[in-house]
Structures are given as C-alpha cells and as structure tokens.
C-alpha cells in the first residue's frame, strides 16, 4: 500500500475513464453557459461598443472597476438572483453525478458505459444526498468548535474585550491550519464513505461514515498522504495558471484566445484532480480490504480456477481405435520403398522390435 503508487494508479484509472471525464466536463460547461450567456447579453446591451471594459483587460484596476459598476451596475445586478439559484443547482448536480463517478471507478476493469453511469447516478443520489447533509453538519461543528472556542476563550464571549486586530492574526495562525486539516480529513472520509457504500451497496450512511472514519484513522499516514498529494496537484495547476496568466496577458484577440484555451485546460484538470482523489480512494480501499480480508483474494483465485475450462477428450470407438493401431503398425510397400531409399536392405531386425 505505497501511497505514491496508489496516487499514480488513481491518475491512471482516471485516464482510463477519459470519456467519463470529458462527459462530466461538458455537463459542467453546459451548466456554466446558463449563466455566461445571459451575462454576455446584458453586457452587450448595457455597454454596447463602449471601450470602457477594455481598460480592465491588461490588469485589474479598482478605480476603473468602481466607475464601471457605477455606470452599469444596475443592469449587472440582475444576474445576482440567477447566480443565487445556480449554486444549489451545481451542488445537486455534483451529488447526482457522484454516484456514477464512484460506480465507474469501482468497475474499472470494464469499459466506461454511459448507461451504467446514469443508472448509478439515480441509484445512489438519495444516499449521497444524505451523506452530503452529514458532512455539512460535521464541517459546521468543526467551525463552531474552533472559532466559537476562540471567541469564548480568547475574548471571554464579548467583543468589547477586543483590544487590537492582532488577536485575529495570532488566533488565525493557530486556528486556520487546524481547520484546514480537519476539513480535508472530513472530506477524505466522505470520499471513502462513498466508495464503501457503492462497493458494499448499503443504505446506512452514518454507519458507513463511522467505519470509513475508523479505517482512515487506522491507516492515517497512507490515506491522508494520498489525499494531500491530490491537493498539492490542484495547487500546482492553479500556480501554473497564475504564472502563465501575466505572461500571456489580455491585450489582443490572439492573447484572449490563448487565455481562453489555458483557462479551459485549467478547469478541465481541476475536475481531473477531483476524479484523481476518488480514484485513489477506490484503489486504497481495495488494497486495505485485501490486506484485512485475505480470504477475499483466495475466493477470487478459487473462482478463477473453477471458471477455467479443462480440455475435453474426444471419445473414439473401440473398433476404430483398433483399426487405426493396426494401420499404424502394418509394414506396407511405402515403408519398403523408404527403406530402400535410405539404403536399408535388411529390415528384418526392425520387425522384431
């Protein structure tokens, strides 16, 4: 259970399901268009051929942005209501698609099937929706304990005890790393719970979360390292984008086209890192199950041995077998010609053998 090997196996499994990866990206792209198209229409209607927006292309300028919003903000604010309802839509879409994603990784030896993918999305939606509710609750408890504890123990439960802003910076240096660690750990346990629920086909969300929580604690160094590698890869993708963006710039049509391609690739691999994490969790879960339950491996081997087809002998009639034997042992003219050709004149000794 080498975490590095499992991490790269997760990447390999994701590329084996490239068509699923592409399908998910296209679905997200279509959902994003429901916001982007109306936004483009409003921008065209309100701004028209104005060159005001071009001032924001080279780099962000707060003064220019403020003037722009003062002039056209009333029309752009109409999009806020649309964005508001798109957030829960994206969450529901993510929960819905998670069932198909985990099921596809669980059946990685087989080719990707869109029909099986959509069937799994429907089958596991309600289970994953309840799991999402529990994860949201656990994340809220962590926030309440950490920041609520800092408020009560650091300020005595009263903001009047706040003497300077240094309290927030000092407390943040301690609380934020703990919060990030716990938040990622809970998210990781959630992924293993999804894998367990699909592999074992169970409805008991909270019980499976507890079992996954115990498993992740038992193999903490391995499971968390793999999950951390996925996070580092995601950070690396964004760091590369931030490095390339200033160099490409937004100063012309060619640069804008290049930036559009780069941003599309960034979003594509952003989705890929999420799939890498689920694929790695599926591989790690399989390795742990084989280690804790070696009889599973033996059962698989026995099934493979039973499924092997043994060669079936072809029955031959007794008379036919006797006739064939006599024909093979009869010394005929062809044998005599062969002996003469090979300069064997006296073949009587060979008959006695």
ChimeraX attribute file (.defattr): number of C-alpha atoms within 10 A of each C-alpha:
attribute: neighborCount
match mode: 1-to-1
recipient: residues
	/A:1	15
	/A:2	11
	/A:3	18
	/A:4	13
	/A:5	14
	/A:6	21
	/A:7	24
	/A:8	16
	/A:9	18
	/A:10	26
	/A:11	21
	/A:12	15
	/A:13	20
	/A:14	25
	/A:15	15
	/A:16	17
	/A:17	20
	/A:18	14
	/A:19	15
	/A:20	20
	/A:21	18
	/A:22	14
	/A:23	12
	/A:24	18
	/A:25	19
	/A:26	13
	/A:27	13
	/A:28	17
	/A:29	15
	/A:30	12
	/A:31	15
	/A:32	13
	/A:33	13
	/A:34	13
	/A:35	14
	/A:36	14
	/A:37	11
	/A:38	14
	/A:39	17
	/A:40	12
	/A:41	12
	/A:42	17
	/A:43	15
	/A:44	12
	/A:45	11
	/A:46	16
	/A:47	16
	/A:48	10
	/A:49	9
	/A:50	9
	/A:51	9
	/A:52	12
	/A:53	13
	/A:54	12
	/A:55	14
	/A:56	16
	/A:57	13
	/A:58	13
	/A:59	12
	/A:60	10
	/A:61	11
	/A:62	10
	/A:63	9
	/A:64	14
	/A:65	15
	/A:66	11
	/A:67	12
	/A:68	16
	/A:69	14
	/A:70	10
	/A:71	12
	/A:72	14
	/A:73	13
	/A:74	11
	/A:75	15
	/A:76	13
	/A:77	11
	/A:78	13
	/A:79	15
	/A:80	10
	/A:81	9
	/A:82	14
	/A:83	13
	/A:84	10
	/A:85	10
	/A:86	16
	/A:87	11
	/A:88	11
	/A:89	13
	/A:90	14
	/A:91	13
	/A:92	15
	/A:93	16
	/A:94	17
	/A:95	21
	/A:96	22
	/A:97	21
	/A:98	24
	/A:99	26
	/A:100	26
	/A:101	22
	/A:102	28
	/A:103	23
	/A:104	24
	/A:105	24
	/A:106	18
	/A:107	11
	/A:108	16
	/A:109	10
	/A:110	11
	/A:111	11
	/A:112	17
	/A:113	14
	/A:114	14
	/A:115	10
	/A:116	12
	/A:117	20
	/A:118	16
	/A:119	14
	/A:120	21
	/A:121	23
	/A:122	14
	/A:123	16
	/A:124	24
	/A:125	20
	/A:126	15
	/A:127	19
	/A:128	24
	/A:129	18
	/A:130	15
	/A:131	21
	/A:132	18
	/A:133	11
	/A:134	16
	/A:135	18
	/A:136	14
	/A:137	12
	/A:138	16
	/A:139	17
	/A:140	13
	/A:141	12
	/A:142	17
	/A:143	16
	/A:144	13
	/A:145	12
	/A:146	16
	/A:147	17
	/A:148	14
	/A:149	15
	/A:150	18
	/A:151	17
	/A:152	12
	/A:153	11
	/A:154	17
	/A:155	15
	/A:156	13
	/A:157	13
	/A:158	11
	/A:159	11
	/A:160	8
	/A:161	10
	/A:162	14
	/A:163	9
	/A:164	8
	/A:165	8
	/A:166	10
	/A:167	13
	/A:168	13
	/A:169	11
	/A:170	10
	/A:171	14
	/A:172	15
	/A:173	10
	/A:174	11
	/A:175	18
	/A:176	13
	/A:177	11
	/A:178	13
	/A:179	18
	/A:180	11
	/A:181	13
	/A:182	16
	/A:183	17
	/A:184	16
	/A:185	20
	/A:186	20
	/A:187	17
	/A:188	22
	/A:189	25
	/A:190	21
	/A:191	22
	/A:192	28
	/A:193	25
	/A:194	27
	/A:195	27
	/A:196	23
	/A:197	23
	/A:198	20
	/A:199	16
	/A:200	10
	/A:201	12
	/A:202	13
	/A:203	14
	/A:204	12
	/A:205	19
	/A:206	13
	/A:207	12
	/A:208	22
	/A:209	23
	/A:210	13
	/A:211	15
	/A:212	23
	/A:213	19
	/A:214	13
	/A:215	16
	/A:216	20
	/A:217	15
	/A:218	11
	/A:219	13
	/A:220	14
	/A:221	11
	/A:222	18
	/A:223	26
	/A:224	19
	/A:225	14
	/A:226	26
	/A:227	22
	/A:228	18
	/A:229	18
	/A:230	23
	/A:231	17
	/A:232	12
	/A:233	16
	/A:234	18
	/A:235	14
	/A:236	12
	/A:237	18
	/A:238	16
	/A:239	12
	/A:240	11
	/A:241	16
	/A:242	11
	/A:243	11
	/A:244	13
	/A:245	16
	/A:246	11
	/A:247	9
	/A:248	16
	/A:249	16
	/A:250	20
	/A:251	14
	/A:252	13
	/A:253	9
	/A:254	12
	/A:255	15
	/A:256	15
	/A:257	12
	/A:258	16
	/A:259	18
	/A:260	13
	/A:261	12
	/A:262	16
	/A:263	15
	/A:264	14
	/A:265	14
	/A:266	17
	/A:267	17
	/A:268	18
	/A:269	19
	/A:270	18
	/A:271	17
	/A:272	22
	/A:273	23
	/A:274	14
	/A:275	25
	/A:276	28
	/A:277	24
	/A:278	26
	/A:279	29
	/A:280	29
	/A:281	28
	/A:282	26
	/A:283	21
	/A:284	25
	/A:285	22
	/A:286	16
	/A:287	15
	/A:288	14
	/A:289	13
	/A:290	14
	/A:291	13
	/A:292	9
	/A:293	11
	/A:294	11
	/A:295	12
	/A:296	13
	/A:297	13
	/A:298	12
	/A:299	11
	/A:300	11
	/A:301	12
	/A:302	12
	/A:303	11
	/A:304	10
	/A:305	10
	/A:306	10
	/A:307	9
	/A:308	9
	/A:309	7
	/A:310	7
	/A:311	6
	/A:312	6
	/A:313	6
	/A:314	6
	/A:315	6
	/A:316	8
	/A:317	8
	/A:318	9
	/A:319	9
	/A:320	10
	/A:321	11
	/A:322	11
	/A:323	10
	/A:324	11
	/A:325	11
	/A:326	11
	/A:327	11
	/A:328	9
	/A:329	9
	/A:330	9
	/A:331	11
	/A:332	9
	/A:333	9
	/A:334	9
	/A:335	12
	/A:336	14
	/A:337	12
	/A:338	11
	/A:339	14
	/A:340	13
	/A:341	10
	/A:342	9
	/A:343	9
	/A:344	11
	/A:345	10
	/A:346	9
	/A:347	12
	/A:348	8
	/A:349	7
	/A:350	7
	/A:351	8
	/A:352	6
	/A:353	5
